Amino acid sequence: MSMHATADPQSLRERLVGSWRLVSYEARHGDGRPAAYPLGKDAKGYILYTASGFMSAQIMRLDRPLHQANGLGDGTDAESAEAARGYVAYSGPYHVEDDSVVVHQLEVSLFPNWVDATASRKAVLVGRHLELTTTAPVLFGEEQLTVVLVWERI
């Protein structure tokens, strides 16, 4: 899915505010062909933007195996590692640049390397859909790919 922006009197920042459900999460080659679905074609997630300037993103693979124990911290190291590999989570302040790029300032993240980092995303809003695309390719294995996430307003 690729979207094109249309004129809207509200700023991007105003239009981002709210709750969004994940429609798709793809990593694409430079020519736009899908290369991978990092958390599966049926990944589930939400992203929230508040009017006060904070955001939170949670995305997970649906087929993550259950832990044998039921306590939150009682999984084995292998179970915990597998659960974490199938989950992306981060939160922090955000701001908009040039009414076209949203910058997430990550204060907390499941992936420790992202703590205190920024993640810039080209943002295109069309109707009830928001497309967030990495502003530069990111490393997936040995390939540089562009990540595209499509969200639907809840």
C-alpha positions in Angstrom: 0.0 0.0 0.0 1.4 3.4 -0.9 -0.4 6.6 -0.2 -0.2 10.1 -1.4 -0.8 13.2 0.7 -3.8 15.4 0.1 -4.2 19.0 1.3 -5.6 19.3 4.8 -5.9 22.5 6.8 -4.7 20.8 10.0 -1.0 20.3 10.6 0.5 16.9 10.6 1.0 17.1 14.4 -2.7 17.8 15.0 -3.7 15.0 12.6 -1.4 12.4 14.3 -3.0 12.7 17.7 -5.0 9.6 18.6 -4.9 5.8 18.5 -3.8 3.8 15.5 -4.0 0.1 14.8 -1.4 -1.7 12.6 -2.5 -2.7 9.1 0.9 -3.8 7.8 4.6 -3.8 8.7 7.0 -4.5 5.8 10.7 -4.1 5.0 11.1 -3.2 1.3 13.8 -3.1 -1.3 14.8 0.2 -2.8 12.5 -0.4 -5.8 9.5 -0.9 -3.4 9.2 -4.7 -3.6 8.4 -6.3 -0.2 11.5 -8.1 1.1 10.3 -9.2 4.5 7.6 -9.0 7.1 9.7 -8.6 10.2 7.0 -9.8 12.6 4.9 -11.8 10.1 2.3 -10.7 7.6 -0.3 -10.8 10.4 1.7 -8.7 13.0 -0.5 -6.8 15.5 0.2 -3.5 17.0 -0.8 0.0 18.1 0.7 3.4 18.1 -0.6 6.3 20.2 0.2 10.0 19.8 -1.0 12.4 22.5 -1.7 16.1 22.2 0.9 16.8 24.9 3.6 15.4 22.7 4.2 11.8 23.8 3.9 8.6 21.7 4.0 4.9 22.4 4.4 2.0 19.8 3.8 -1.7 20.5 4.0 -4.3 17.7 4.1 -8.1 18.1 4.3 -11.3 16.1 1.1 -13.3 16.7 2.7 -16.7 16.8 4.9 -16.2 19.9 4.9 -19.3 22.0 3.5 -19.2 25.5 5.8 -19.6 28.5 5.5 -22.8 30.5 5.2 -20.9 33.7 2.4 -18.3 34.2 4.3 -15.7 36.2 5.3 -12.6 34.3 9.0 -13.0 35.2 9.0 -16.8 35.3 9.9 -17.7 31.7 13.2 -19.4 31.0 15.9 -17.4 29.4 15.1 -19.1 26.0 11.4 -18.4 26.4 12.1 -14.7 27.3 14.5 -14.3 24.4 12.0 -15.7 21.9 9.2 -13.5 23.3 11.4 -10.4 22.9 12.4 -11.3 19.4 8.8 -11.2 18.4 8.0 -7.8 20.0 8.9 -4.1 19.3 8.0 -1.6 22.0 9.1 2.0 22.6 7.8 5.3 24.0 8.8 8.9 24.5 8.2 12.4 23.3 7.7 13.2 19.6 7.8 16.2 17.4 7.1 17.0 13.7 9.5 18.5 11.3 8.5 20.2 8.0 4.9 19.0 8.5 6.1 15.7 6.9 8.4 13.9 9.3 7.6 12.6 12.8 10.6 12.2 15.1 10.2 9.7 17.9 12.5 10.5 20.8 12.9 7.1 22.4 13.2 7.2 26.2 12.2 3.6 26.9 12.5 0.6 24.6 12.4 -3.2 24.7 15.6 -3.0 22.5 18.2 -1.4 24.7 20.2 0.1 21.8 17.2 2.4 21.0 17.0 4.0 24.5 17.9 7.8 24.1 17.9 7.4 20.3 15.6 9.1 17.8 13.6 7.5 15.0 12.6 9.7 12.1 9.6 8.6 10.0 8.2 10.2 6.8 4.5 10.5 7.6 1.7 10.4 5.0 -1.9 10.7 6.2 -4.8 9.8 3.8 -8.2 9.6 5.3 -8.1 7.1 8.2 -4.7 5.7 7.2 -1.2 6.8 8.3 1.9 5.5 6.5 5.2 5.8 8.4 8.4 5.1 6.4 12.0 5.1 7.6 13.7 8.2 6.3 16.8 6.1 5.5 17.2 2.4 4.9 17.9 0.2 7.9 20.0 -2.9 8.2 18.1 -6.2 8.1 20.5 -9.1 8.2 22.9 -8.0 5.5 20.5 -5.9 3.5 19.6 -2.2 3.7 15.8 -2.0 3.6 13.2 0.6 4.0 10.6 -0.1 6.7 7.0 0.9 5.9 4.2 0.7 8.5 0.6 1.4 7.7 -1.8 2.2 10.5 -5.5 2.8 10.6 -7.1 5.3 13.0 -9.2 3.6 15.7 
